[in-house]
Structures are given as structure tokens and as C-alpha cells.
Amino acid sequence: MSHPWRDVGDHGMRTSISPAEITALCGLAYQRDVLEVGTAWGYAAVMMAQKGARHVTTVDPHLPHDSNELATGTCQAAQQMMNYYGVADRVTIIQERADEILPRMRGNIYAPGALFDLVFVDGDHTVAATMHDLLWGLWLVRDGGFVACHDYGPDGLPSVTEAFDEVFPAGPSIQVDTLGIMQVWPRDA
Ligand SMILES: C[S@@+](CC[C@H](N)C(=O)[O-])C[C@H]1O[C@@H](n2cnc3c(N)ncnc32)[C@H](O)[C@@H]1O
């Protein structure tokens, strides 16, 4: 099922992220470096930056796609949202597919050191793509950080739930609506 798209704010922004989910994301992002897969209009990026994220890097090809026919043209719209909401200096928008950019991210120009405290997966919702993004999220997140995934669980999407359960068989550490959240403990602990 997952949440329907809805209008937010006064500037033509749309999202399917619920109020409880964005509250949880903003809490995890506070004073942290965030990587988001799936920008769309930029709602989560704007909110996390406004509520105190140190930096948000957000990735989206902004092309029509099987799992989101709405995406064309959202890159320009997302940049306008960053300017309108006054967070352009704390949000980097990368117009690329996650499967192309994530493997190149560790230590590249977009994020020196390329380690994040929160990786938020909300891009291509197919099983394969979600698994890809979760596994790369695990690779890119700092020890003690979080990997969060939208559209998880009985009220989410079967494809996302299948991928999440495959990568994290014990299920999420915390779940808020359809946001499955895993804390990534130190690898040698
Ligand atoms: C549900 S929307 C994201 C919503 C957004 N996180 C928000 O705050 O409202 C999913 C987005 O994922 C993008 N997407 C599709 N395939 C992708 C891929 N391979 N890599 C990154 N993003 C992708 C789509 O273009 C679409 O804008």
C-alpha cells in the first residue's frame, strides 16, 4: 500500500513521507551527515536540513521510472525548494542513479571521506534496487549510524519489505509507520 503522495508546504512540494516518519528522520539527522537515495521534490532533504542536519547529500536521476512515473523535472524543482526553504548551502543534489553513484562515493568529491551518519533509502523500490541501496548504505554509514528505509512493512511495499528482510533478517531496530530503521553497530564489536 504505502502512503499516498500529498502536498506539503506552500511551494508545490509533494511527498509520501508521513509526519511521524519525517519526525523520526529529522531526529536521526540532527547534527549529522546524511545520504538520501531518492530526492523527488526534496521534502525529506529540506526538512532534515532545516531541523539541523549538518549536510544532506541526495541522489536521484529524476527520470521517468517504473516505480515512479512522477519523477521527470523534479531535479529543477528540488533545487528551487532548497533555495526557497533556505537550505541550499547544506544540501547537495546529485542527479544520478544510486547504482551508478553509490559505489563511487567513498572518498569522492561529493562527500570527502564519504561516510554518513544516516543513509535514507527511498529511491527505486524494486527488490534488487532496494537491496543494492541498503547494502551500499551499510557500506557508507559510520559505525553507530543508521540505515533507514521508506515503505517497509505491512503498510509499505512488498518489494521493499522483501529486500529489507533479506538484508536485515532480524527486522528493523525501530519502525515508525513504514520507516524501517537499523542501527549499524561497530563492525568489530
Ligand atoms: C518516493 S520518491 C522519494 C521521495 C523523497 N525521499 C521525499 O522526501 O519525498 C522516489 C524517488 O526515487 C527516485 N529514483 C528512482 N530510481 C532511482 C535510482 N536508481 N537511484 C536514485 N533514485 C531513484 C525517483 O526518481 C523518485 O524521485
PDBQT file of the ligand as one rigid body, heavy atoms in Angstrom, charges set to zero:
ROOT
HETATM    1  C1  LIG A 201       9.276   8.133  -3.285  1.00  0.00    +0.000 C 
HETATM    2  S1  LIG A 201      10.280   9.207  -4.204  1.00  0.00    +0.000 S 
HETATM    3  C2  LIG A 201      11.342   9.921  -2.982  1.00  0.00    +0.000 C 
HETATM    4  C3  LIG A 201      10.625  10.818  -2.008  1.00  0.00    +0.000 C 
HETATM    5  C4  LIG A 201      11.524  11.709  -1.215  1.00  0.00    +0.000 C 
HETATM    6  N1  LIG A 201      12.504  10.946  -0.429  1.00  0.00    +0.000 N 
HETATM    7  C5  LIG A 201      10.774  12.653  -0.325  1.00  0.00    +0.000 C 
HETATM    8  O1  LIG A 201      11.373  13.159   0.640  1.00  0.00    +0.000 OA
HETATM    9  O2  LIG A 201       9.594  12.935  -0.560  1.00  0.00    +0.000 OA
HETATM   10  C6  LIG A 201      11.344   8.104  -5.046  1.00  0.00    +0.000 C 
HETATM   11  C7  LIG A 201      12.396   8.801  -5.913  1.00  0.00    +0.000 C 
HETATM   12  O3  LIG A 201      13.393   7.841  -6.234  1.00  0.00    +0.000 OA
HETATM   13  C8  LIG A 201      13.910   8.184  -7.487  1.00  0.00    +0.000 C 
HETATM   14  N2  LIG A 201      14.634   7.054  -8.073  1.00  0.00    +0.000 N 
HETATM   15  C9  LIG A 201      14.193   6.105  -8.944  1.00  0.00    +0.000 A 
HETATM   16  N3  LIG A 201      15.186   5.300  -9.306  1.00  0.00    +0.000 NA
HETATM   17  C10 LIG A 201      16.303   5.726  -8.644  1.00  0.00    +0.000 A 
HETATM   18  C11 LIG A 201      17.659   5.290  -8.631  1.00  0.00    +0.000 A 
HETATM   19  N4  LIG A 201      18.074   4.250  -9.361  1.00  0.00    +0.000 N 
HETATM   20  N5  LIG A 201      18.520   5.966  -7.834  1.00  0.00    +0.000 NA
HETATM   21  C12 LIG A 201      18.118   7.026  -7.097  1.00  0.00    +0.000 A 
HETATM   22  N6  LIG A 201      16.831   7.488  -7.078  1.00  0.00    +0.000 NA
HETATM   23  C13 LIG A 201      15.945   6.835  -7.853  1.00  0.00    +0.000 A 
HETATM   24  C14 LIG A 201      12.695   8.631  -8.293  1.00  0.00    +0.000 C 
HETATM   25  O4  LIG A 201      13.113   9.450  -9.376  1.00  0.00    +0.000 OA
HETATM   26  C15 LIG A 201      11.867   9.360  -7.239  1.00  0.00    +0.000 C 
HETATM   27  O5  LIG A 201      12.046  10.750  -7.304  1.00  0.00    +0.000 OA
ENDROOT
TORSDOF 0
